[in-house]
Amino acid sequence: MYFYFEWNQDKNHSNQRKHHVSFEIAQRVFLDPNHFISARKADAKERGRYEAQKFRQKSGP
């Protein structure tokens, strides 16, 4: 599977200042084989937003 990412550099710099994470680093979650994307509705303003989440397999029984 091939992914191509592009973004606004001003927004990337803003994100780094606000969250201390660059888009170059953040894109890695989509390349992780253990990620999934789920729809979430935290409130009416966030309708239609998605979040990528990573899950890990539990070890043991």
N, C-alpha and C positions, 0 to 999 in steps of 0.2 A: 504494500500500500504506500502511496506517495502523498505527502502533505506539503503544501506551500503556504507559508505564513507571511502576511504583510501587515504593517501597522503604521500609524502616524507617529513620527519620532517625538513630536512635542508631547503627545499623550504618553509615550513610553517614558520620557524623562519625568513627567508628572507622576506617573505610577511608581517610579523608583523613589522619588522623594516621599510620596505618601505611604507606600507599602513596603519600601525597601526591597522590591522585587522587579527586575527588568522583564520585559516581554520575551527576551531571548531565553531567560530562565523559565518563565511561566509556560512557554510553549511545550516544554518537556512533558508536562502532564498528559498531553494528547498523544505522545509517543510511547507512553508507559502502557504495557500490555494489561496492567491491572487497574486501569482507570475505567470509570463509567460516567455517563452523563445523565443527570436526572432533572426533570422539571421541578421547580419549586415555586411556591407562592407564599412568600413571607408576608406580603401585604399587597394592597391593590396597586401600589406604585411599581411593584416588581413583577407584575404579571408578564409572562413570556420570557423571563430571564432563565437562564440555565446555569447550572454550576457543574463543574467537573469535580468528581470526587475519586479519591483513590481508596481502594480497599485491599486488605491483606488477608490471606488465608490464615486462619487460626492454626497453631500447631497443637498437637495433642488431641485427646478425645472430644 
